[in-house]
Amino acid sequence: MNFSNKYVLVTGGSRGIGRAVAKAFANYGACVAISYKTNQAAAEETIQSLSGGPHFAFRADVAKPDEVQHLIDSVSQKFGRLDIVVNNAGVHEFHPIEEVSYNQWQGAWQQTLAVNLFGPANVCYCAAQLMIKSGGGRIVNISSRGAFRGEPEMPAYGASKAGLNAMSQSLAQKLAKFNIFVGVVAPGFVETDMAAELLAGPKGDGIRNQSPLGRVARPEEVAQAVLFLAAEGSEFMTGAIIDVNGASYLRS
């Protein structure tokens, strides 16, 4: 776990899993760039919390292809190269099919796929161009157990993460010859700001008890899996999907 002289981009790095990932890389010597969509204060707070450096924050909406290209160009200009990319930015929106209007249904699908699938696809494309020229790199995409078990209240989310898994494995096959290795981390519920209200509500105990550990994941536990896939020595795990869900959902 030595990332000295490595240059890392974490999308959606201003809070939650992204912040934990950024901190973990910085703690092991990496220079880190994070992207954020709107919360500049949280992004700056994250950057200030990182050890070492230099570290940078960039505003970018990953749902917009031009902003993705500008983000990768900006990171490359600051660092000179890009060794590791973590696609963490994501959204979820409840849209139960029996309750929402047709327009709401379309909107949920368009927004979710734009951020959770098309965004990472564009980040992968732009980053891969740099990595091919520099001799290699690592890409780690943050998926979800929802890709496997289904998400009945927000099917676009489950579909977007299943698509992310498939894309990651396709790229793992395609990019290996360029010394670029692609992995996926698929968490269950994680103790983040996004999940705080749900976990504090009447469904909280039921969610925690989905795991035999009686709790949800900590962001740092997800970060540990990300660093494992990004570290030297894990090359032969390219294409792998690591579950971090406390045995709340098992597959074989």
N, C-alpha and C positions, 0 to 999 in steps of 0.2 A: 504494500500500500504506500508506495512512494511516488508522488506526483510532482516532484520538484522539476522545474523547467517544462511543465505541461501547461497548455493554455486551453481553458474549458469555457464553454458556453452552456448556461442552463436557462431554458426558456421558462417563463412563469416563475422566476426565482425570487420574487419579492416576499413570499410568505409560504407557510406550510411545507409541503414536501420539497419544493424548489429551494426554499431558504435552507432547509436541513442539508440538502445535497450540496449547495454552494459552500456552506460552512465546512462540511466534511472534506471536500476537495481542498479548500484553503488550509485546513488543519494539517493536511498531508503535503503541503508545499505548492499547490497549484496556483496559478493566476486565473482568476475567475471573472467572467462577464455574465451578467444576468440580463434578461429582458423582462419588461413589465408592460402592461397595456395602459393602465390609468393611474395606479397608486404610486406616484413618485416618492412620496414620503416613506412608504414601506420599503421601496427599493433602496432608497438612500440609507435607511436604517439597516437593511441587510448588508449593504456594502461596508458600512461602518463597523459591523460586527465581525467581519472576516479578518482572520489573522494573515500576516504576510502581505503580499500584493506585488504589483499593483492590481486593483480590481476595478471594474467599471459596470455601470448600469446603463441600459439603452431602452428607450421607449419603442415598442413595436407591437403591432397587432398582427399576430401570426396568421390570421384569417385573410390577410391582404398580401398577395404575392409580391408586390413591389416593396412593401415594408420588410418582408422576409429577406429579400435580396439586399436591401439597404442595411439591415441588421448584420448579416454575414459579412458584408463589405466593411462595415464599421468595426466589427470585432477584429477582422483580419488586419485592418489598418493600425489598430491599437497594439495588437500582439505580434503581428508579422506572420503568424500562422494560426491554425486551429487544430488542436489535437483531439479534443473530446467534445462531443455535443450530447446534451441530455434534453430530449424533448419532453418537457413536463407540463407546459401550458395546456390547460384544458377547461372545459365547461360541462356542466350538466343542467338539464332543465326538465322538470316534471311535465309530462304531456300524455297522461293516460288517454287511450284512444276513445274511450266511451264518454269522456268529459270535455275534450277540447274541440274547438271548431276546426274546419278544414284549413283555414288560413293559419291558425295557431299551430296545427300539426305540421304544415309545410315550413313555417318559420323555425320551429324547434329542430326539424331535420336539417334545414339549410345551415343554421348557425352552428349546430353541434358538429356536423361533418366538416364545416369550414375550419373550425378551430381544432378539433380533435384528430382529424385525418388529413385533410388537404394541407393544413398548416405544417404538421410534421413532415408530410411528404415533400413540401417545398423547402423546408429547412434541410432535410436530408439531401435533396438535390444540390442546393447551393453549397452546403458544407462539403459534400462529396467531391465537388469540383476542386476545392482547395486541397482536400486530403489526397486526392489522386496526384496532384502536382507535387505535394510535399512528401509523398512516400508512404502515406497511411494515416490511420486514425481509428477512433472508436465512436460509435453512436449507440446510445442507450435510450430507448423509448419507454415512457411510463404508460402502461396499459391499465387494466383493471380485471378483477375476477368476474366482473359483469360481462366480459367478452365470452365467458364460458358458461355461466349459469343463467344468463339472460337478465334483462332489466325491464320487467313488465310495466313499470310506471314511467320509464324513460327509455323506450326501445332504441331511440337514435343514439343514446350514449353507449349502450351495449354493442350496437352495430358498428359505431365508430371505433371502439376499442378492438373489436374482432377484426375490423379492417386494418387497424394499426398493427396487430399481430401478424397478419398475413403479409402486409407490406414489408415489415421488418425481416421476416424470414426470406422473402424474395430478394431483398437487398443484401441479406447475409450471403446468399448464394452468388449474387452478381458481383459484389464488391470485394470478396475475399481475395481475388487475384490482384487487387490493388493494395493489399495489406490493410484493408478497412474491415473492422469487425463490428457486427451489429447484434445487440441483445435487447431484451425486454424485461422489465420488472412489472409484475401485475399485483398490485396491492388489493386488499379488501378495504374495509373501513379504516380510516386513519384519523388520528386525533389532530385535526387541523381546524382553522377558523371556519372553513366551509362546512364542516360537519358538526361544529360545536352546538348549534341550535338543535339539530336532530338528536344528537347524543344526550343533550340535557333534557329532552322532552320525554313524553311517555313511552316512546319506542326505544329509548336509550338502553335500558337493561336487556331488552330482547336482542338488540344488535350486538351488545357486548357478549351475550351468552351464546351467540352463534359460534364463537370460538371456545374450545375447551379451556383456554387460558382465562376466559372470563373478562376479556378486555379487547380493545381494538389496537391496531398498530400505532407505534410512535413514529413520527416522521423520520427520526434518526435510524430506525430499523429499515425503513425503505431505502434511505441513503446508503446504508451499509451494503445492500444488494447492488445498488447502482455502482458503487466503487469497486465491488468485486468484478463486475462485468467489464469495467473500464481499465482494470489493472493489468499490468504485464503478467503473462502466465495463464490468462483465461481465454486465449485466442481460439482454442478448440471448442469453446462453448458458443461460438458465433451461431446465431439463430435460436439460441435458447430463450425460454421464457421462465423466469423465476417467480414463483408465487410467494407473496408475503401477506398471507391472510390468516395466520394463526390456526390453520386447519379448519377454518370456517367453511371452506369449499375445497373438496378434494377431487382430483381428476387423475386418470391414468391412461 
